[in-house]
Every structure is written in C-alpha cells, then in structure tokens.
C-alpha cells in the first residue's frame, strides 16, 4: 500500500483520492476484526457491522495512519489503532443518533441504527463497539510493548469518557434551546469532536515512541483541526444537502443546538475555520516536508462539501 505521506497532489482531489485508498485499506481490516454474525446473538453482530461498515470518509483513522507514518510505525500496528479509532467513532454516532439524544433518522446515507433495527439493539451495538476498540488495542499484535498499549488505552479512555466525547455530549444536551457563549461552544466541541481527533493524531506518535515535542505539536495541530472540522460540519448543516452529507440537514437550528454558525453567522464561522486551519498548519513546522499530507488534509477539511 502506497503511504499517505508519499501521495502526490496538493488539491482537494489528491487528498480525497489518498483518503479513499486508505479508507479501503481500513475497511478491509474492519471486515476481519468485527464479529461475524453467528449464534443466538447474531443480531448484535449484524447491527455492529451495519453501523461501522457504512460508507464514510474514515477521517479519524486516516489521521492515525498519517501520523504513524511520520515515525515509521509498521503498517499493521497503525491499522489496528486506526480501526480502534473508527470503532470508537462509530459507537459515538450510534448513541448520538438515539431518540434520547439527537433523534436522527439518517447517517452516512442510510437509516440510523435504531431505525434499521430498534432502539435497544442500537444501545447494545454502541455498548459493544467501544470495548471492541480497547480489545484490539490491548492485543500484542498492536504493539509488542505493553506500556505502549497501556498508554494508548489510557488516552482512548480519556478521549471517549467524561473528559472527552461523553462530557461534550452532556454539554450539548444542556445548552439546547439556551444561549451559549463562544467559550461554552468551544469547550463542548473540543470534548465531543476534538478529543477523538486528538487521540487519532497522537496515537501514531505513541506507537512510534515519539518525543514529547512531537506529541505536543500533534496535539496542538489536532486541537485546531478538530475545531475547524466542527465549524465546517455546522456550515454544512446550514448550506449542505442531504444527498451530499448523507444525513439530515438543518437539524441544528430545528433542535435549538448551540453551534459556531448560530453564534457567529455563516461568514464569520467560515473565516474562523480558515484561521484555525492556518494555525493547525503552523504546528507542523517541526516535521518539515514529512507532514505534507497532514498539511493538505487541513486544507481539505475547510474545503470539503460533505
């Protein structure tokens, strides 16, 4: 498999092609690591596969692959962590779509899991996806050093828990139909969206036993990239189409969600996203040309249409 950092092309098309190739590689590993439907519990396995194998950009696991390449991490190790990232992300989407949360009916161009199956099955599938991510990371095939595996598990637990995705979702629920300032919205998105993006970026450095300076640079890159990514998501909810995004649009306003667009307006939000992408690029200077793909990816984030 040709590596991401060696991929040619500076425009959105070149990045999209590289991401699609990496996503196909990730999907192949997912197919092998997800449980096969069998036995009385087969419905659970079917639901897990439905949620995870739906078409998607695989943005977060691609970040893990790209940062792992900076430190010459063996591809097999990087792919296992990338898959764990996607499983954690899929878990969060399944639970986020539930009637007690955002009550969404479409995700990635198909009915959400609780619509395809039922609410109880969706809860159980989400419950099963997150521990499967930890099981994959904990396996010696991910890395021969148990301390490295332990550090990855600790970091993923933090990204997924009360100081990460779950904490961000709580803030999201609390500020529905209520005024929220820029600090609250930023905190919410740093936890709900940014925490897993930060883990995805730093995981490659953990696998490669990179020095703290490199890890800090990737954390800073991820912090700004994650906020830019979320602002563009907010913009697409206002300006995008269901066909392009694969999910219901206009839902944030309908639910009274606190978003960057609701607070700043479309034009200021777009300017903010571009500024954050520029800041993200600056954090990559220590990697010189080795981070060329990560730079292109930051530009792709603010230019994307879905």
C-alpha positions, 0 to 999 in steps of 0.5 A, spaced: 500 500 500 502 506 497 503 511 504 499 517 505 505 521 506 508 519 499 501 521 495 502 526 490 497 532 489 496 538 493 488 539 491 482 537 494 482 531 489 489 528 491 487 528 498 480 525 497 483 520 492 489 518 498 483 518 503 479 513 499 485 508 498 486 508 505 479 508 507 479 501 503 485 499 506 481 500 513 475 497 511 478 491 509 481 490 516 474 492 519 471 486 515 476 481 519 476 484 526 468 485 527 464 479 529 461 475 524 454 474 525 453 467 528 449 464 534 443 466 538 446 473 538 447 474 531 443 480 531 448 484 535 453 482 530 449 484 524 447 491 527 455 492 529 457 491 522 451 495 519 453 501 523 461 501 522 461 498 515 457 504 512 460 508 507 464 514 510 470 518 509 474 514 515 477 521 517 479 519 524 483 513 522 486 516 516 489 521 521 492 515 525 495 512 519 498 519 517 501 520 523 504 513 524 507 514 518 511 520 520 515 515 525 515 509 521 510 505 525 509 498 521 503 498 517 499 493 521 500 496 528 497 503 525 491 499 522 489 496 528 489 503 532 486 506 526 480 501 526 480 502 534 479 509 532 473 508 527 470 503 532 470 508 537 467 513 532 462 509 530 459 507 537 459 515 538 454 516 532 450 510 534 448 513 541 448 520 538 443 518 533 438 515 539 431 518 540 434 520 547 439 524 544 439 527 537 433 523 534 436 522 527 433 518 522 439 518 517 447 517 517 452 516 512 446 515 507 442 510 510 437 509 516 440 510 523 441 504 527 435 504 531 431 505 525 434 499 521 433 495 527 430 498 534 432 502 539 435 497 544 439 493 539 442 500 537 444 501 545 447 494 545 451 495 538 454 502 541 455 498 548 459 493 544 463 497 539 467 501 544 470 495 548 471 492 541 476 498 540 480 497 547 480 489 545 484 490 539 488 495 542 490 491 548 492 485 543 500 484 542 499 484 535 498 492 536 504 493 539 509 488 542 510 493 548 505 493 553 506 500 556 505 502 549 498 499 549 497 501 556 498 508 554 494 508 548 488 505 552 489 510 557 488 516 552 482 512 548 479 512 555 480 519 556 478 521 549 471 517 549 469 518 557 467 524 561 473 528 559 472 527 552 466 525 547 461 523 553 462 530 557 461 534 550 455 530 549 452 532 556 454 539 554 450 539 548 444 536 551 444 542 556 445 548 552 439 546 547 434 551 546 439 556 551 444 561 549 451 559 549 457 563 549 463 562 544 467 559 550 461 554 552 461 552 544 468 551 544 469 547 550 463 542 548 466 541 541 473 540 543 470 534 548 465 531 543 469 532 536 476 534 538 478 529 543 477 523 538 481 527 533 486 528 538 487 521 540 487 519 532 493 524 531 497 522 537 496 515 537 501 514 531 506 518 535 505 513 541 506 507 537 512 510 534 515 512 541 515 519 539 518 525 543 514 529 547 515 535 542 512 531 537 506 529 541 505 536 543 505 539 536 500 533 534 496 535 539 496 542 538 495 541 530 489 536 532 486 541 537 485 546 531 483 541 526 478 538 530 475 545 531 475 547 524 472 540 522 466 542 527 465 549 524 465 546 517 460 540 519 455 546 522 456 550 515 454 544 512 448 543 516 446 550 514 448 550 506 449 542 505 444 537 502 442 531 504 444 527 498 451 530 499 452 529 507 448 523 507 444 525 513 439 530 515 440 537 514 438 543 518 437 539 524 441 544 528 437 550 528 430 545 528 433 542 535 435 549 538 443 546 538 448 551 540 453 551 534 459 556 531 454 558 525 448 560 530 453 564 534 457 567 529 453 567 522 455 563 516 461 568 514 464 569 520 464 561 522 467 560 515 473 565 516 474 562 523 475 555 520 480 558 515 484 561 521 484 555 525 486 551 519 492 556 518 494 555 525 493 547 525 498 548 519 503 552 523 504 546 528 507 542 523 513 546 522 517 541 526 516 535 521 518 539 515 516 536 508 514 529 512 507 532 514 505 534 507 499 530 507 497 532 514 498 539 511 493 538 505 488 534 509 487 541 513 486 544 507 481 539 505 477 539 511 475 547 510 474 545 503 470 539 503 462 539 501 460 533 505 
